[in-house]
Amino acid sequence: MNRFLQSRYQNYVRWWNAPVTRRDRIIGAFIGGMGCFWIGILGRLALGPLPVSLSTLAWWALGSILVGVMLGICFPKNVSVVCFPFSTFGGGS
């Protein structure tokens, strides 16, 4: 088990220190869009005044997705690490 964790850690360090590729930017944009969608929607529902209209939630969702995609393009590795748990929210059964 220890060897497995060391191998995973070494792969992560190698990926983190490698130059950013187009693939990293595409994956970062996708993860950022999905993750920021959930962060924006749930944050708006938790912190904003209620009740909220569906059109307001749609605008928040669109804005959150656009911010997540832009962040994913600019900072692909950071966004991939931070937003990945949020991007998988609701993805399981």
C-alpha positions in Angstrom: 0.0 0.0 0.0 2.8 2.4 0.8 4.4 1.8 -2.6 1.1 2.6 -4.3 0.8 5.9 -2.4 4.3 6.8 -3.2 3.8 6.1 -6.9 0.6 8.2 -6.9 2.3 11.0 -5.2 5.3 10.9 -7.6 2.9 11.0 -10.6 1.1 13.9 -9.1 4.3 15.9 -8.4 5.5 15.1 -12.0 2.1 16.3 -13.4 2.1 19.5 -11.2 5.7 20.5 -12.2 5.2 19.8 -15.9 4.4 22.7 -18.3 0.7 23.3 -18.9 -0.6 21.6 -22.1 -3.6 22.2 -24.2 -5.2 19.0 -22.6 -4.7 20.5 -19.1 -6.4 23.7 -20.2 -9.4 21.8 -21.7 -9.8 19.6 -18.7 -9.3 22.6 -16.4 -12.0 24.5 -18.3 -14.4 21.6 -18.1 -13.8 20.9 -14.4 -13.9 24.7 -13.6 -17.2 25.1 -15.4 -18.9 22.2 -13.6 -17.4 22.9 -10.3 -18.2 26.7 -10.3 -21.7 25.9 -11.5 -22.4 24.0 -8.2 -20.4 26.5 -6.1 -22.4 29.4 -7.6 -25.8 27.9 -7.4 -25.5 26.4 -3.9 -23.7 29.6 -2.7 -26.5 31.8 -4.1 -29.2 29.6 -2.5 -27.3 29.5 0.9 -26.2 33.2 1.1 -28.8 35.1 -0.9 -32.3 36.2 0.0 -35.1 33.6 -0.6 -37.3 32.9 -2.4 -35.3 33.3 -5.6 -36.7 33.1 -9.1 -35.6 30.4 -11.6 -34.4 33.1 -14.0 -32.1 34.5 -11.3 -30.7 31.1 -10.7 -30.1 30.6 -14.4 -28.2 33.9 -14.6 -26.1 32.9 -11.6 -25.4 29.5 -13.2 -24.4 31.0 -16.5 -22.1 33.5 -14.8 -20.6 30.8 -12.5 -19.9 28.6 -15.5 -18.2 31.4 -17.4 -16.0 32.3 -14.5 -15.1 28.7 -13.9 -14.2 28.2 -17.6 -12.1 31.3 -17.6 -10.3 30.3 -14.4 -9.8 26.8 -15.8 -8.2 28.2 -18.9 -5.9 30.6 -17.0 -5.0 28.3 -14.1 -5.8 24.8 -15.2 -3.9 22.8 -12.6 -5.1 24.8 -9.6 -8.7 24.8 -10.8 -8.5 21.1 -11.5 -7.4 20.3 -8.0 -9.7 22.7 -6.1 -12.9 22.3 -8.2 -12.7 18.6 -8.9 -14.8 17.6 -5.8 -17.5 20.1 -6.8 -17.5 19.0 -10.4 -18.4 15.4 -9.4 -21.2 16.6 -7.1 -24.5 15.0 -8.2 -22.6 12.8 -10.7 -23.1 9.5 -8.8 -26.2 7.5 -8.3 
